[in-house]
């Protein structure tokens, strides 16, 4: 089942929006006019990815700089902490559907 989370006008190209679906925080990002959805909490220390930056299709966590691909959910690089390089998990991805101006996300 998909949940309408935003209108396309709310998330312009190069921008992101945090939404909550049934208690799950999801980050919706617009990469070159196509919308993608991944988990919003960094898998390292729970940073709010929506407060980070979007560089192309890469979201950078504002806490420690971990980088994730919003298309695949994969970790691009771990957090930047002196002398420590912890292993972190990929972000979950969610199916996105755009009908007209409505953006919907399917969480299961």
Helices and strands as residue ranges (DSSP letters): E 2-7, G 8-10, E 16-21, E 24-31, E 34-39, G 49-51, E 53-55, E 58-60, E 67-69, E 75-77, E 93-99, E 102-106
